[in-house]
Amino acid sequence: MGEELEDLVKKIKAKDLKEEAKKRGIKTSCVKKIDIAKQLPKEVVDELYSRQK
């Protein structure tokens, strides 16, 4: 899931990742997009990716 996740995250806007993280109480300040994505459920990351297309 490592490289696959990185490829997905590159195409997702940081704003969208942060909004989903905040809904789940995940820290978003001073954190890279990939670190936020690792804490989110896989389904959420997949959904955000599909919205970007």
C-alpha positions as CSV (number, residue, x, y, z in Angstrom):
1,M,0.0,0.0,0.0
2,G,3.0,2.3,0.4
3,E,3.8,3.3,-3.2
4,E,0.1,3.0,-4.2
5,L,-0.9,5.3,-1.4
6,E,1.8,7.8,-2.4
7,D,0.5,7.9,-6.0
8,L,-3.1,8.4,-4.8
9,V,-2.1,11.2,-2.4
10,K,-0.2,13.1,-5.1
11,K,-3.5,13.6,-7.0
12,I,-5.6,14.5,-4.0
13,K,-5.8,18.2,-2.9
14,A,-4.4,18.9,0.5
15,K,-7.5,20.8,1.5
16,D,-9.7,17.8,0.9
17,L,-7.4,15.5,2.9
18,K,-7.4,18.0,5.8
19,E,-11.1,18.4,5.8
20,E,-11.6,14.6,6.1
21,A,-8.9,14.4,8.8
22,K,-10.5,17.2,10.9
23,K,-13.9,15.3,10.7
24,R,-12.1,12.4,12.4
25,G,-10.0,14.4,14.9
26,I,-6.7,13.8,13.2
27,K,-4.0,16.5,13.6
28,T,-3.5,18.4,10.3
29,S,-1.1,21.2,11.2
30,C,2.6,20.7,10.3
31,V,1.8,17.3,8.8
32,K,2.5,16.1,5.2
33,K,-0.3,14.9,3.0
34,I,1.0,11.4,3.0
35,D,1.0,11.3,6.8
36,I,-2.6,12.4,7.0
37,A,-3.6,9.8,4.4
38,K,-1.9,7.0,6.4
39,Q,-4.2,7.9,9.3
40,L,-7.4,7.9,7.2
41,P,-9.3,4.8,6.3
42,K,-8.4,3.4,2.9
43,E,-12.0,3.9,1.7
44,V,-11.8,7.6,2.4
45,V,-8.5,8.0,0.5
46,D,-10.0,6.1,-2.4
47,E,-13.1,8.3,-2.4
48,L,-11.1,11.5,-2.4
49,Y,-9.0,10.2,-5.2
50,S,-12.1,9.3,-7.3
51,R,-13.5,12.9,-6.8
52,Q,-10.3,14.4,-8.3
53,K,-10.8,12.7,-11.7
